[in-house]
Amino acid sequence: MFLMTSSPLLLLIGLVREGFALASEYNFGGFEADPACTKDDKIYLVSLYAHFDRGTIDAIFSAFSDCKDEREAVEHYLKSRVVGPYNEFLSKYKVKIGFDAKDYDVNELVPTKRFDSSCELVEPVSTRTTTVHEHLLSTYKDKKIGIHLFLWSCPSHNENIMSKIVIGEPKECARSIGVLWRGTEDTIDFIKSGISEAISGAKDLFLNQEYPSPRDEDKLSYVCQYVDTCIASKPSVNGAIVFGIDDTSDEDISTHIDVDNHPREVYIPPEKGGKNQRVIYINEPSDSGDDDCKY
């Protein structure tokens, strides 16, 4: 339907705008703009520090019983079921999530905190995530903690328990994602959704085993704003830039990055039994020679 106007110029402008809107919505001709966050030969690695409560650890270790220990089991679950498939989708932005599960037991991360295991006294997901997030912020200087993922278990579920929550700091890169454990399969979408919200602000993507629509992908493109603000050329607690690589499927970029002169006042995952701390920014393969523990 054409708009009546006394100005041919205004009519022309209106038609052009309608044309662009239709082209954008229906993608006439199959042309799509490149969504990559950079045109350079590099990728952004966003660090994700993963933590689990005891109920979740036991469930994962039981499901992946071929793994030699708890840490290998939780790493295998995150890599094979969650982060690996998620990175395949994220590759179009030249961004990759690198998880770190060295500090996987949340009870060791915050040994002074004890939560209501019944999940009946207070809403557990928001309460626990907020408590640990505030603990991290108060422990490490200038809110330099990066992005943390917390998986919480409850003996029973009801509609009053949140499936996930993402807590962030205004104008800061610190994020904490809290997810309710629902089993090895049903939890995956909520983890992906939480990560997406943490790095882009886009809510409720990937739920119900569905990939984001083109319109939702536009919301996820705000990941470029996050990496541009939080990921610098020098590795930090937030992640790193890897130069000379143009393909996020390259397995070589999933190894760890060590930096000798990293400031002590930021979150650093501890080395169990080691005298000196190493800074681990992105996923390090298991120490075991057998990475094929199976479900």
N, C-alpha and C positions, 0 to 999 in steps of 0.2 A: 504494500500500500504506500503510495507516494504522499508526501506532505505538501500541502498547498503553501506556497510562499511567494512573496512578491519579488524575491531576489533569486535569479538563476544561480548565483554563486553559492548562496546558502543551500539551495537545492542540491547542487553538485557536491558540496561538502557532506551533506546528510547522506547522499547515496554512497559516497566513498566510505564513510564510517560504517554504514550498514554492511557494505561489501567486506570490509576488513573483519567485522564481527562474525559474519557468516563463515568466512575463510578460516578464522581462528577456531570456531566451534566445530566445523565439519571437516577441516583439514583438506580442502579442495586441492587436488593435484598431488596429494601425498607429501607435500613439502613441510618439513619441520625444522624449526630453529635448533641449533646445537645447544643443549642445556648445560654443557660442561662449564664448570666454575673457572676454568683457565684454558687458554689456548696454548700455553707453553707445554713443553715436554716434561711434565711433572704431575704428581698426584698428591692430594691431601690425605694424611692419615689421622683420623680422629681417635684418640685413646678412650677406651671404655673399661673402667675398673669394675669387675664383677664380684659380688658378694652374695652369699646364700646363708639362710639360717639352717639350723640342724635338721629340721624336718625335710627341707628341700635337698640338702646334701645327701641324706640317707636315701631319699627316693631316687635321685639320679644315680647314685652308686649302685643301688639295687637293679635299676633298669639297664645300666651299662656294666654288668657284672664282669665282663671280660677285661675291663680296665684294671690296672694293677693297684690303684689307690683312688681316694676321693678326688684329689686334685686332677688326676688324669681323666676321671669320669666327667667332672664338670667342664673341663676344657674341651673334651671330645663332644659333649652335648652342645656347648655354645658354638663350636667351630662347624660341626656337621649339620646341625639342625637349625641354627638361628643366624649367626653372623655370616657364615659362608653364603647361603642363599640370599640373605639381605644385601650383601656386598655385590652380588651379581646385578641386582636391580639398581643399586646406588652407583654402579660403574659409569653410567651415562653422565654423571656429574663430575667424574674424575675424583671421586671421594671414596675412601675406604675406611671401614671401622676396624680398628685393631684392639681386641680385647685383652685384658690382663687379669688373670685369676689367681695370682700368687697369694693374695690376701683374701682367699675365697670364703673363709669362715667369718661371718660377721661378728660372732661372739669373741673372736680374737682381735677384730678391728676395734671394737668398743667393749672391752671386757667388763667395764663398770656398769654397762646398761643391761637391764633385765626387762623383758617384755612379758605381757600377759599372754601365756601360751594358750589360754582358752579362747582368745579372740572374742570374748563376750563383754568385757568391761568397757573397752573403747574400740572405735573403728581401728583395726590393726594396720592396714596398709599405709594410710596417711600418717597415723601416729608414729609408727616405727620409722618410716622414711624421714619424716620431719625431724625426729629426735636425732637420728644418725647424721643427717645433713647438717644440722646445727652443731653437732659435736665436731664434725670435720672442719666447719668454718671457724669454730673457736680454737681449734688446735693448730691450724696452718695459717700462716700470715697472708694478709691481703686476699683472702678467699680463693687462693690458688689451689684448687682441689681437682679440677677437671670434671669429667662426667662419670658418675657412679651408678651402677645398676644393682638393685637389691631385690632378691627373690624371697618372699615371705610365705610360710606355710601356716595353715590353720586346720584343726581337726574336722571342722565342718564349714560349709559355705552357706551364706544366705544373701538376700538382696541388699542387706545393709553394709556388706563388705565390699569395698571398692576393688575393681579389677586391676587398676593401675593408677599411678599418680606421677606427675613430673613436677619437681620443685626447682626453680631457678632463681638466680640473683639478678636484679635489674642492672643492666649495663655490665654484667660480668659473664664469664664463660662457665662458671660453676653450675652443674646440674646434678640432681639426684632423681633417679627413676625407681619407683617402687612398683613391683608387680606381684600379684597373688598367684601362688603356685597352684596350677590346676592339672598337673600331669605333664609328661614329656611332650605331648602333641598339642594339647589345648592351650598351653602357656605361650607357645611360639609367637602367635599373632600379637599377643599383648606386649611381648618384649619388643618385637619389631615396631609396633605402634608407639611404645614409649621412647625408643631410640629416635624415631622420626620426629616426635614432638620435641625432644631435647635438642636436636640439631637444627630444626627448622621452625618450630612453633606450630606445625600442622598437627591437628588433633585427630585421633581415631582413624588413622590410616592403617591399612593391612588387616583390619578386623574381618572376621567371618571368612578367612582364607581367601580374601579377594585382594588383588593388586589395585593400587590407586588408579582412579580414572584420569584422563588427560587433564581435567580441571584440577583434580587433587594433586597431580604432579606439579602443577604450577605453584601450589602452596609449598610442596617439598623443595622446590628450587631455592627457597630461602636458606637452605643449607649453605649456599654460596656465601651468603652474608655471614654466617657463623664461622666458616673456615677462613674467610678473609679477615675477620676480626680476631679470631682466637688462635689460628695456626700460623706460626711464624717460620721463617727459614731455619732458625735455630730451634732444635727440639725442645719441647717444654712438657709440662704435665698435661697439657691439652692435646698434644700430638706432635706431628712433624710433617714437613714437606719432603718428599723424595723426588729428587731431580733425575732427569735422564730416563724416566719411565713414563710411558704413555698409555699403559694398559693395566688396569687394576686387577686383572686376572692373573698377573704374574705372581707366582707363589713366593718368589724371592723377597717380596716386600712385606711378607707376613712375619718376618723375623724381628728380633728386638733391636733397639737402638740404644747404645750406651753413650752417656755423656759424662765426662770426668768432672767438669766444673759446674755441676748443676746446683743451684741454691738450695740450702738445707731447709728453708722455711716453706717448701711446698710439699704436697702429698707425694711420698715415695713408697711404693709397695715394698715391704720388708723381705729380705732374703732369709729364709728359715735356716738357722744354724750358722750363718755366715758372720764374719767379723766386720766386714765392710759392706755398706749398702751399694747395690748397683741400681741405676735408674732404668726402669723398664717402661717404655712408652707404648709399645704395641705388642701384639701377641707373640709370645715366644713358644716354639714347639715344645712338646713334652720332653722331659729328660729321658723318657723311655724309648728304647729302640722300636717298640711295638706301638705304632699309632693307630692300629686297626682294631681297637676294642669295639665290639659290636653291640648293637641293641638286641 
